């Protein structure tokens, strides 16, 4: 099954900016709400909690939403730097050009 991880990165004030990054891979293990996902992209914390799982059996796809990363500041450049760093770990951001 195709697993799609969705991770939202937010500035301290959500209204100042946020971005969604995604990573997909094939796996027979389906995450559940409350599980934790670790990835080399994540620093501290090293893992993020699964807050939502949506399974689409017709598409053989599982969409997994992780607990958002909330920055301690409102530096909009942080979002672009985070997206660029995450791309080195096979994450992608379909809205990168708008940052």
C-alpha positions in Angstrom: 0.0 0.0 0.0 1.2 3.5 -0.7 1.7 5.5 2.5 1.6 9.3 2.2 2.9 11.2 5.2 1.6 14.8 5.5 3.5 17.1 7.9 2.6 20.7 8.4 5.3 23.2 9.5 3.9 26.4 11.0 5.2 29.7 12.2 4.5 30.7 15.8 1.5 32.6 14.6 -0.2 30.3 12.1 -1.6 33.3 10.2 2.0 34.4 9.4 2.7 31.3 7.4 2.7 27.5 7.2 3.6 24.9 4.6 2.7 21.2 4.1 5.4 18.7 3.2 4.8 15.2 2.0 6.6 11.9 1.7 5.3 8.7 0.2 6.6 5.2 0.1 5.3 1.6 -0.1 4.6 -0.4 3.0 2.5 -3.2 4.4 2.5 -1.6 7.8 -0.4 0.9 8.2 0.2 3.5 10.9 -2.5 4.2 13.5 -3.6 7.3 15.3 -1.2 7.7 18.3 1.7 6.0 16.6 5.0 7.9 16.2 6.8 8.3 12.9 10.6 8.8 12.9 12.5 10.2 9.9 16.0 11.5 9.3 14.4 14.8 8.4 13.2 15.3 12.0 15.7 16.7 14.5 14.4 17.4 18.0 11.9 15.9 18.4 13.1 12.9 16.4 9.6 11.6 15.8 6.1 13.0 15.3 2.7 11.6 16.4 0.2 10.4 13.9 -3.0 12.4 14.5 -5.1 11.2 11.5 -5.1 8.2 9.2 -7.3 8.0 6.1 -7.3 4.7 4.1 -8.5 4.7 0.5 -8.8 1.0 -0.4 -9.9 1.9 -4.0 -6.6 3.7 -4.6 -4.6 1.4 -2.3 -3.4 4.5 -0.5 -3.1 5.5 3.1 -2.8 9.2 4.0 -1.2 9.9 7.4 -1.2 13.3 9.1 1.5 14.0 11.6 1.3 16.4 14.5 2.4 19.9 13.2 5.8 21.3 13.8 5.3 24.8 15.3 8.2 27.2 15.2 9.0 29.4 18.2 9.1 32.5 15.9 7.5 34.1 12.8 10.5 34.1 10.5 9.0 33.3 7.1 12.5 32.4 5.7 12.4 29.5 8.1 9.7 27.8 6.0 11.7 27.9 2.8 14.8 26.6 4.6 12.9 23.8 6.2 11.4 22.8 2.9 14.8 22.8 1.2 16.3 20.7 4.0 13.4 18.2 3.9 13.9 17.7 0.2 17.3 16.2 1.0 15.3 13.5 2.9 12.9 12.7 0.1 10.0 15.0 1.2 8.4 17.3 -1.3 6.4 20.5 -1.1 4.0 21.2 -4.0 3.7 24.9 -3.0 7.4 25.6 -2.6 7.3 28.2 -5.4 4.9 30.3 -3.3 7.2 30.7 -0.3 
